[in-house]
Amino acid sequence: MSGLAPELPYDFAHTELCDLALTHSSVGLSHDNERLEFLGDAALDLVVAEELYRHHHDLPEGELTELKAAVVSRRTLADAARRLDLERRAKVGPGLRSRTLPRSVLANLYEAVLGAVYLDGGLEAARAFVLTTLRGPLERV
């Protein structure tokens, strides 16, 4: 079980990945979540692109790209991060502690956690995480 609330739709075998995913660079440690964010961004793009490709047979590439941009937007990912309560669990530096985290930081936390899920459980675990946590935005598009 990870250090996250039970509502996180994934149980980490390697909880240190989850801890790293929640460690923002503002903490000033030698290891933070930026590399996991990079990986999570790539996994997110793949899962969302595949999902849109499978469910929108009639749409050309340009329209699929627009739909994907809407699903993976900062606003959408920040909303998902809030629902997962990542803001409260994030380890951030003093400059960020005293205020509501910006949308960009929340979106990055979501991507970092997704990257950690991918490393811990593979592509199918990452797919399940995305499809669960972004179900609403995927259904709306």
Salt bridges, closest charged atoms under 4 A:
GLU7 OE2 - ARG89 NH2 3.60
ASP45 OD1 - LYS68 NZ 3.59
GLU50 OE2 - ARG54 NE 3.98
GLU50 OE1 - ARG127 NH2 2.30
GLU51 OE2 - HIS55 NE2 2.90
ASP79 OD1 - ARG82 NH1 2.91
ASP85 OD2 - ARG88 NE 2.77
ASP85 OD2 - ARG89 NH1 2.72
ASP120 OD1 - HIS14 ND1 2.84
GLU124 OE2 - ARG127 NH1 2.36
